[in-house]
């Protein structure tokens, strides 16, 4: 006979296994000391997007080889026309795509095929040219200090629509520059930290329960009682209430997560769309298809990190730009498929897809005949799609070499402000009191790039 949570608890009480005073506490639906930190919250104004899928290419993708064509670099290739060094032209041609005529490198023909859905920014700028600092900045808004990641801020600001899955999930085969700090919650309650998945047989450790669901629920209820007793008098400690909630989320995940990763119900046509061989997991295509399934289940913020499990970095090509051929093939088709799949399921309108990297690559080389590119913080490219973004738009401009932004600079803070805006959040009002002052994702900066909004 199957027992419900309440009948199990009552039977334990009748048998003397529940201490006096525990029964009413265990049967209560509220948590002493405050509300569930993941309760869905009202946005500041009507949102255009309900969720974000953040596609992060770790290592610094060269803008002049991907989304910012510079024919002058090719014309003067290997010639020294400026103090920074010798021009290094792109190794790939650019073609126009879509009705908008957006120029995209031949490295990304499939992404080019959805150009009319993209809002392309060619004028991104960051203040740090080091991988670690720039990676932290694009995620947290600060390159110098530990801060909560954007996904954590979104979770804190909006809560979760699905109590059985974390509100912020990250798929990362290896560790990117910055490690787990890129999905950390820092001073926000730990319940808002990103949960990392890996494309292996068991994406989340200890996902399969060792006991029956009923027994595990009873154990969780009893543990919850003890935790809530400990919370009395410590109601202002956000980590305690978040910790209590984390046990409940973990229990829910053991029931909900295995189904998310079971792709056997996906059609052969869907597998083909993403370029995913059925039964395989070691590709960005698996990440993209799982991201769509997480989005369907109302996970609030989903980040996909393109990094291999060994070196932890993909796009860091100081020596051989030729590596881009393989790297681009790995992500081009599944990213385009994700956008097409979301659209045909009626989800693109309320799902904001963001593609970015931490910085660009230097258009100049120290020596003639260079086969790689160095770091470049002061110009790179980013694009967004869905979630109320105007498709087929190119915003901002770099100089003839792709060396500096000359029109409509977009900082990391501006990007964050725009993402939050599409979620219905005023970035100046999303704050958290810590160490005597109010903090926010955009610090004291940031403007919404309204030219990209539909």
C-alpha positions in Angstrom: 0.0 0.0 0.0 1.4 3.4 -1.0 1.4 6.0 1.9 1.3 9.7 1.5 3.7 11.9 3.3 1.1 12.8 5.9 -0.1 9.2 6.6 3.5 8.1 7.0 4.2 10.8 9.5 1.0 10.1 11.4 1.9 6.4 11.6 5.3 7.2 13.0 3.6 9.4 15.6 1.2 6.6 16.5 4.2 4.2 17.0 6.0 6.7 19.2 8.7 7.4 16.7 7.9 11.1 16.5 8.8 13.1 19.5 6.0 15.2 21.3 5.5 18.5 19.6 6.9 17.3 16.3 3.7 16.2 14.6 2.1 19.6 14.0 5.5 21.0 12.9 6.0 18.2 10.4 2.5 18.5 9.0 2.9 22.3 8.6 3.5 23.6 5.1 5.3 26.7 6.2 8.9 27.1 7.3 9.6 28.7 10.6 11.7 31.8 10.3 10.6 33.1 6.9 9.2 32.3 3.5 10.7 29.9 1.0 13.5 31.8 -0.7 12.6 30.3 -4.1 8.9 31.3 -4.0 8.0 33.0 -7.3 8.3 36.7 -7.0 6.6 39.5 -8.9 8.7 41.3 -11.4 9.0 45.1 -11.4 7.1 45.4 -14.6 5.6 42.9 -17.2 8.5 40.8 -18.5 9.2 39.9 -22.1 11.1 36.8 -21.1 10.4 34.2 -18.4 13.8 32.5 -18.6 17.4 32.9 -19.9 19.6 30.4 -21.8 23.1 31.8 -21.5 25.6 30.4 -24.1 29.1 31.0 -22.9 32.1 30.4 -25.1 35.0 30.4 -22.7 38.4 31.4 -23.8 37.8 34.6 -25.7 36.2 34.2 -29.2 37.8 36.5 -31.8 35.3 39.0 -33.0 37.1 39.8 -36.2 36.8 36.1 -37.2 33.2 35.5 -36.2 30.7 38.4 -36.2 32.6 41.6 -36.9 34.0 41.6 -40.5 37.1 43.8 -41.1 38.1 43.7 -44.8 40.9 46.3 -44.1 42.6 43.7 -42.0 42.6 41.2 -44.9 43.7 43.9 -47.3 46.7 44.9 -45.2 47.4 41.4 -43.9 51.0 41.1 -42.5 51.6 44.8 -43.0 52.4 47.1 -40.1 50.0 50.0 -40.5 49.6 51.0 -36.9 51.7 51.0 -33.7 50.0 47.9 -32.2 51.7 45.6 -34.7 51.1 43.8 -38.0 47.6 43.4 -39.4 46.2 39.9 -39.1 43.3 39.3 -41.5 40.6 36.8 -40.8 41.2 33.3 -42.0 37.6 33.0 -43.0 35.3 34.9 -45.3 32.1 36.6 -44.2 28.8 36.2 -46.0 25.4 38.0 -45.7 22.6 36.0 -44.2 18.8 36.5 -43.9 16.6 39.3 -45.1 18.6 41.7 -42.8 21.8 40.9 -44.6 23.8 40.4 -41.4 27.4 39.6 -42.1 28.6 36.4 -40.3 31.8 34.4 -40.7 31.6 31.2 -42.7 32.6 29.5 -39.5 28.9 29.9 -38.4 26.7 29.2 -41.4 23.9 27.7 -39.3 23.8 30.6 -36.8 23.9 32.8 -39.9 20.7 31.0 -41.1 18.8 32.5 -38.1 20.3 36.0 -38.5 16.8 37.5 -38.7 16.3 36.4 -35.1 19.5 37.9 -33.8 20.2 41.2 -32.1 24.0 41.4 -32.7 26.2 43.7 -30.6 29.5 44.5 -32.3 30.6 47.1 -29.6 31.1 45.1 -26.4 33.7 46.3 -24.0 35.2 45.0 -20.8 37.7 46.4 -18.4 39.9 43.3 -18.0 42.1 41.6 -20.5 42.9 38.6 -18.3 40.8 35.4 -18.7 40.0 35.0 -15.0 39.0 38.6 -14.4 37.1 39.0 -17.7 35.3 35.7 -17.1 34.2 36.8 -13.6 33.2 40.2 -15.0 30.9 38.8 -17.7 29.2 36.6 -15.1 29.2 38.8 -12.0 29.8 42.4 -13.2 33.1 42.7 -11.3 36.5 41.6 -12.4 38.2 42.4 -9.1 35.9 41.2 -6.3 33.8 38.2 -5.5 30.2 38.9 -6.4 27.1 36.8 -7.1 26.7 35.5 -10.6 24.0 36.8 -12.9 22.1 33.5 -12.7 22.1 33.8 -8.9 20.8 37.4 -9.1 18.0 36.2 -11.4 17.1 33.4 -9.1 17.1 35.8 -6.1 15.0 38.3 -7.9 12.3 36.1 -9.4 12.4 32.8 -7.6 11.5 29.5 -9.2 8.4 28.2 -11.0 9.5 24.5 -10.4 10.1 23.3 -6.9 11.7 20.1 -8.1 14.5 21.6 -10.0 17.0 24.4 -9.1 16.2 27.8 -10.5 19.8 28.2 -11.9 21.5 25.3 -13.7 24.8 25.1 -15.5 26.0 22.5 -18.0 29.8 22.6 -18.1 31.9 19.5 -19.0 35.1 21.1 -17.5 35.8 24.2 -15.4 36.0 27.5 -17.3 38.3 30.3 -16.3 37.1 31.5 -12.9 36.0 28.0 -12.0 32.8 27.6 -9.9 32.8 31.3 -9.1 31.1 32.0 -12.5 28.0 30.3 -11.1 28.5 31.1 -7.4 26.0 33.0 -5.2 28.7 34.7 -3.0 26.8 36.8 -0.4 23.3 35.9 -1.8 21.6 32.9 0.0 23.3 29.7 -1.2 20.0 28.3 -2.5 20.5 30.7 -5.5 23.9 29.2 -6.5 24.0 27.5 -9.8 23.8 23.7 -9.9 26.4 22.3 -12.2 25.6 19.4 -14.6 28.1 17.4 -16.6 27.4 15.5 -19.8 28.1 12.1 -18.4 26.0 9.1 -17.4 25.0 10.7 -14.1 25.0 14.5 -14.8 24.4 15.3 -11.1 26.2 13.3 -8.4 24.0 11.1 -6.1 20.9 11.8 -8.3 19.4 8.4 -7.8 17.9 7.8 -4.3 19.2 4.9 -2.1 15.8 4.5 -0.3 12.2 4.5 -1.3 10.6 7.8 -2.0 8.2 7.5 1.0 11.0 6.7 3.4 13.2 9.4 2.1 10.4 11.9 2.3 9.8 10.9 6.0 13.5 11.3 6.8 13.5 14.7 5.1 10.5 15.8 7.1 12.2 14.8 10.4 15.4 16.5 9.3 13.4 19.6 8.4 11.8 19.7 11.8 15.2 19.7 13.5 16.5 22.3 11.1 13.5 24.6 11.8 14.0 24.2 15.5 17.6 25.3 15.0 16.4 28.2 12.9 14.3 29.7 15.8 16.2 32.7 17.1 18.4 32.7 14.0 15.8 33.9 11.5 18.0 36.6 10.1 20.6 34.1 8.9 19.7 33.6 5.2 22.1 30.6 4.8 20.1 28.5 7.3 16.8 28.9 5.6 18.4 28.4 2.2 20.1 25.2 3.5 16.7 23.9 4.6 15.3 24.6 1.2 18.2 22.9 -0.5 17.3 19.6 1.1 13.8 19.8 -0.4 15.2 20.7 -3.8 17.6 17.8 -3.7 14.7 15.4 -2.9 12.7 16.9 -5.8 15.6 16.6 -8.2 15.9 12.9 -7.6 12.4 12.5 -8.9 12.5 15.1 -11.7 16.0 15.3 -13.0 16.4 11.7 -14.4 13.4 12.4 -16.7 15.0 15.6 -18.0 18.1 13.7 -19.1 16.2 10.9 -20.7 16.3 11.9 -24.4 14.8 8.7 -25.6 11.4 10.4 -26.0 12.9 12.9 -28.4 12.2 12.1 -32.0 14.8 11.1 -34.6 14.0 14.4 -36.4 14.9 16.4 -33.3 18.1 14.5 -32.8 19.0 15.2 -36.4 18.1 18.9 -36.1 20.7 19.3 -33.3 23.2 17.0 -34.9 23.1 14.7 -31.9 23.7 11.0 -32.2 21.2 9.2 -30.1 22.8 7.9 -26.8 25.8 10.2 -26.9 26.5 13.0 -24.5 29.9 14.4 -25.4 28.9 17.3 -27.5 27.5 20.8 -27.3 24.4 19.4 -29.1 23.5 17.4 -25.9 23.9 20.5 -23.9 21.6 22.5 -26.2 18.9 19.8 -26.3 18.9 19.4 -22.5 18.7 23.2 -22.2 15.5 23.2 -24.1 14.1 20.5 -21.9 15.1 22.4 -18.8 13.5 25.6 -20.2 10.3 23.6 -20.8 10.3 22.7 -17.1 10.6 26.4 -16.1 14.2 26.5 -14.9 14.8 30.2 -14.6 18.4 30.6 -15.7 20.3 27.9 -17.8 23.9 28.4 -18.7 25.8 26.3 -21.2 29.6 26.5 -21.1 31.6 25.4 -24.1 34.6 23.9 -22.5 36.3 20.5 -22.8 36.7 18.3 -19.7 40.5 18.3 -19.9 41.9 21.7 -20.5 38.8 23.6 -19.4 39.2 26.1 -22.2 38.1 25.9 -25.8 38.5 29.2 -27.6 41.8 30.3 -26.1 43.8 30.2 -29.4 47.0 32.1 -29.0 48.8 29.8 -31.3 46.6 28.3 -34.0 43.4 30.0 -35.2 42.8 26.9 -37.3 41.4 25.3 -34.2 38.3 27.4 -34.8 37.2 25.1 -37.6 36.6 22.3 -35.1 35.4 24.5 -32.3 32.8 26.3 -34.5 31.5 23.0 -35.9 30.8 21.8 -32.4 28.5 24.7 -31.5 27.2 26.2 -34.8 24.5 23.6 -35.7 23.2 22.9 -32.1 22.9 26.6 -31.3 20.9 27.3 -34.5 18.8 24.2 -33.7 18.1 25.5 -30.2 16.7 28.7 -31.6 14.6 26.9 -34.3 13.4 24.4 -31.8 12.3 27.0 -29.3 10.5 28.9 -32.0 8.6 26.0 -33.4 7.5 25.1 -29.8 6.2 28.6 -29.2 8.9 29.2 -26.6 11.3 31.7 -28.2 9.1 34.7 -27.5 9.5 34.2 -23.8 13.0 32.7 -23.7 16.0 35.0 -24.0 19.0 33.4 -25.6 22.3 35.1 -25.1 25.6 34.2 -26.8 28.8 35.7 -25.5 32.4 35.2 -24.5 34.7 37.1 -22.0 36.6 39.3 -24.5 37.7 39.4 -28.1 41.0 38.8 -29.9 43.7 41.3 -31.0 43.4 42.3 -34.7 47.2 42.9 -34.7 50.1 40.5 -34.2 53.5 41.2 -32.8 55.2 39.4 -35.7 54.5 38.7 -39.3 53.0 35.4 -40.2 51.4 34.9 -36.8 48.9 32.0 -36.6 47.1 33.1 -33.4 45.7 36.1 -31.6 46.2 37.7 -28.2 43.7 38.9 -25.7 41.6 42.0 -26.5 39.3 43.5 -23.9 38.2 46.7 -25.7 36.1 45.2 -28.4 34.2 41.9 -28.9 30.8 40.7 -30.1 27.7 39.3 -28.4 24.3 38.5 -29.6 20.8 37.9 -28.2 17.7 36.3 -29.6 14.1 35.8 -28.5 12.6 37.2 -25.3 11.6 40.5 -26.8 14.8 41.2 -28.8 14.5 42.8 -32.2 15.7 40.3 -34.8 18.0 41.2 -37.7 19.6 44.1 -35.9 23.3 45.0 -35.7 24.2 47.5 -33.0 27.4 49.3 -32.4 30.6 49.6 -34.4 34.3 49.1 -34.1 37.0 51.0 -36.1 38.3 49.7 -39.4 40.6 47.2 -37.7 38.2 46.0 -35.0 40.6 47.5 -32.4 38.4 50.0 -30.6 34.7 50.7 -30.2 33.8 53.9 -32.1 30.0 53.8 -31.9 27.5 52.8 -29.1 29.8 51.1 -26.6 28.1 48.4 -24.6 29.7 47.5 -21.3 29.2 44.3 -19.3 27.0 46.3 -17.0 24.8 47.4 -20.0 24.5 43.8 -21.1 23.4 42.7 -17.6 20.9 45.6 -17.3 19.4 44.7 -20.7 19.0 41.0 -19.7 17.4 41.9 -16.4 15.1 44.4 -18.2 13.7 41.6 -20.5 12.9 39.6 -17.4 10.9 42.5 -16.0 13.6 43.6 -13.5 14.8 47.2 -13.0 18.5 46.6 -12.5 18.7 49.6 -10.1 16.1 48.1 -7.8 17.4 44.5 -7.7 19.5 44.9 -4.5 20.8 42.9 -1.6 22.0 44.3 1.7 25.4 43.1 2.6 28.3 44.4 4.7 26.4 47.6 5.5 25.4 48.6 2.0 23.1 47.6 -0.9 24.7 45.7 -3.7 23.3 45.0 -7.2 24.5 43.1 -10.2 25.3 46.3 -12.2 26.9 48.1 -9.2 26.4 51.8 -9.9 26.5 51.5 -13.6 24.5 50.0 -16.5 21.9 51.2 -19.1 19.4 49.2 -20.9 20.2 49.0 -24.6 16.8 49.8 -25.8 17.8 49.9 -29.5 17.8 46.1 -29.4 14.4 45.8 -27.9 11.3 44.9 -30.0 
